[in-house]
């Protein structure tokens, strides 16, 4: 049976559920899914229409093409988002829009399967002459992902987009097979696109081609550039790298493809290598928010412990890619640390990126802002990634459609099942989960409170196991089943029993605000502490209307616990109480200074 | 009488001396001047020959031109260095080499005065189509500076280079005058080149053209770019900027030109504006080393207090430019803070940039390195600015010839005179200073010790004033004249008397090592202290042969003063004494980790 979801591996510890089998009810994420369906997807589409990125597919000759060399990929991400949203809601208008875009895209394909509006046409540059920067296989990778979404969400057999995608993939296998070009693309994503298409079609040549791309990297396969080959993960072979490095989105997309290849080829060694790279990256190269990429230069990971809050690049797309990667590792291993990072990244990167009205987005997500940013022009795309406040669109606008496809498919990341019929609850969202014969109803206002009530509405006769993640940020959680209450401390709290309809499980998570201290090796935040509450990182924000200097001399007292009042958290400082707001709300009140890491009046020593 | 020096303003508080009137004897700077004359200049020339940058002037058609678009400027800086070195030493071979290069350069000039090997020739791009990035006026500015050096160091009346430079400047005045192109160059330096040529020739059209370029900036005059217009100081008019911002070398070259324009046009308001910008920049946007530019992205100044030691760009060229700017402000005002910054920058940026053998150079000068850098290929130019260790050459190799011209002209920065016949000693270097009728002999091994003995060998009859700078880093200094000893605390220590030959002045500077604490607003070094000794910043260095992890967990005790032994300084840490070496020696022992700011076991609170 087809699982309707992004990333459907053929093996692994956990099995994903279909989007339709998990419904996210009203709440923190339900409202964002609704905003995505009602606003964000249309917003993306109308900007891409206005700027000609969709129209580029109509211009057969390539003359008059508009936008940067990778805009095709943004159209494909939009189509992918529309596919998932259509499957989630069954909206008819989306089906028609997808079919229309699919026909348009199909019309731009060359007879041999090549498809790119920027290269290979009369009057434009020839194909594959600039693998470092041309983004042709990057665009193809996103095309494949859109095609997979189309196939999994019920494309008719003669669907033009599905057929186009298969032809495009076949072309890539010929052009970059053993008898063809032995290069790789400067921007990975083709790897995971090919493996997913293999999963969706069963055609092994796609898997083999993905494996080739993974193994070619770092021999090296690309020219040196001023950023260095680490920028596109071509400095050393995938198997030799100790951690993720270079351009963060490139590194994370590649790692996701490496996991996909490792899983489908049964290459356990490769899987362990990526898991080790992930572990070191999360331990030493990741922000408290889950943000990845600490350098503006090259939009890249820094060295271990190089985590400046003020210059955090922490691109929104890197957050999306990190969720996709962690999800693959979670499915492969069943280890809760991956779901922990997904939770952290969703609440503090993805949620932060989107304006409350769904019409503006952060590209970078710094943890400190010293000078109130300028207000982006609402009528023009921002020429800069660091637009200051959320901007409606960017000259390089990879992030908004990336968020759109993640939000549309978010229910895929909530729960899984195992071959023994067990069900695993990874994220705490209200709603309904169906996993085979099991039906769960989850009630919670998490992360506002920490109580999550899981009711079994249906299930098989006899005992089966229900696993609930114990977040890494908590000291543990309290579980109550019937009269019995106990503490669970790490990993997954398991309850195996013969559940009967109406049985309940109550989870109590300790979401009271808490101080978090950095590693002494992170020089940039020495002598500081941050405040978290549940999965939410907090920050101090100083709207420009008031003094903008106060945060630069802020000094807080951590001898008392932070207190919790009406959605804000308060800590003591020399000049009285300081209000902290959830980091994902920063910038909503206009230009402001902001900081997550708060200097301590008396620093605790390591 | 012609003053043979870079920057010879027509008015101001202080008057510069000719290179030939100040001889720097053996010692810290004497050895570096000698290295420059014997190695660095030849090293630069041979790389420029090998890479075709000099040969580009032979290729009349432009076909086969090699190197980046701005390499002409590096050849001009080399010529400038050779001119100053020739004047300093009287070396005959340099005179011939200058004449030969001058003839070569002259041969590449178009009939209308335009001179650039990258643009305006058959088969190449047209002139002035890309003011943002083309660097045509930037190259012209360095050409003018080379021509000024040639004129001031005794070019014959029919010298081809001098004539070429005048034609080039005339061309710029026509092409960019009121009736011509109203643009400016993306990379300033033409401004100061024009004013200096005005000073050297008396032709006011050059001054007027420089004034035009200064006033056009920021209206805006250039297109927007992803870095933003602040990158090339085109975001706001020069008179409206609160501090230096954007690309540091661009900002500092421009500011030097603005000072030149302000001085020669008598625009006191403009001079005060630049002085205020300088003050804010030095107070809030400058590293302890004097390094400027805290961002790799855009090689630019950061916001106030954004001074990460690990990602300090602190380009060597920005150090050279900062010396040139501070010197102009010092000549204009006579205020010691400018000489203070020159001393700091010379000892910690310029001295750091050059390898002991004079054959390798830092491009960036970070204050912390967490991962031992790779060893650059000694046979090829580095494709990257952050080469790790000092590299022999760079694809963008602006820094080595910039250091060469500064070292060759270094004696210009030591002392000045005033219209009343006073003499001011700004830098403490052993040697001889002649200022009109006054001849001083300075004996010192500064900065090894703090004793500086100044002997008056000649001077006018009657009283005249001798001023000695009291460095800002010191709590004061002790002056001894004959039997009399007293303390001077700030600015310049003045001794006015009827000096007789053989009279002496003894200066004792407190060069014992001292702790330096950062402003609490500089987040990146909170809870740290640095050690300085005299003008020298110290650092901890961990050669790769030993553990590379120790510096990441270093924690020092500042309850005792640092101690001084055999050229190193020692401080206490939990695991015993830690040796600190002068920052300018870091990287001399091969790949190593390094840090200037040392985490404190018990942080002092602001």
HADDOCK unambig.tbl for C-alpha pairs under 7 A between the chains (distance, minus, plus):
assign (segid A and resid 226 and name CA) (segid B and resid 383 and name CA) 5.36 0.50 0.50
assign (segid A and resid 226 and name CA) (segid B and resid 384 and name CA) 5.09 0.50 0.50
assign (segid A and resid 227 and name CA) (segid B and resid 384 and name CA) 6.90 0.50 0.50
assign (segid A and resid 296 and name CA) (segid B and resid 297 and name CA) 6.05 0.50 0.50
assign (segid A and resid 297 and name CA) (segid B and resid 296 and name CA) 6.05 0.50 0.50
assign (segid A and resid 297 and name CA) (segid B and resid 297 and name CA) 4.88 0.50 0.50
assign (segid A and resid 383 and name CA) (segid B and resid 226 and name CA) 5.38 0.50 0.50
assign (segid A and resid 384 and name CA) (segid B and resid 226 and name CA) 5.06 0.50 0.50
assign (segid A and resid 384 and name CA) (segid B and resid 227 and name CA) 6.91 0.50 0.50
assign (segid A and resid 521 and name CA) (segid B and resid 552 and name CA) 5.59 0.50 0.50
assign (segid A and resid 521 and name CA) (segid B and resid 553 and name CA) 6.22 0.50 0.50
assign (segid A and resid 523 and name CA) (segid B and resid 524 and name CA) 6.81 0.50 0.50
assign (segid A and resid 524 and name CA) (segid B and resid 523 and name CA) 6.81 0.50 0.50
assign (segid A and resid 524 and name CA) (segid B and resid 524 and name CA) 4.51 0.50 0.50
assign (segid A and resid 524 and name CA) (segid B and resid 525 and name CA) 6.76 0.50 0.50
assign (segid A and resid 525 and name CA) (segid B and resid 524 and name CA) 6.77 0.50 0.50
assign (segid A and resid 526 and name CA) (segid B and resid 526 and name CA) 6.07 0.50 0.50
assign (segid A and resid 526 and name CA) (segid B and resid 527 and name CA) 6.43 0.50 0.50
assign (segid A and resid 527 and name CA) (segid B and resid 526 and name CA) 6.44 0.50 0.50
assign (segid A and resid 527 and name CA) (segid B and resid 527 and name CA) 6.03 0.50 0.50
assign (segid A and resid 552 and name CA) (segid B and resid 521 and name CA) 5.61 0.50 0.50
assign (segid A and resid 553 and name CA) (segid B and resid 521 and name CA) 6.22 0.50 0.50
assign (segid A and resid 601 and name CA) (segid B and resid 605 and name CA) 6.95 0.50 0.50
assign (segid A and resid 605 and name CA) (segid B and resid 601 and name CA) 6.92 0.50 0.50
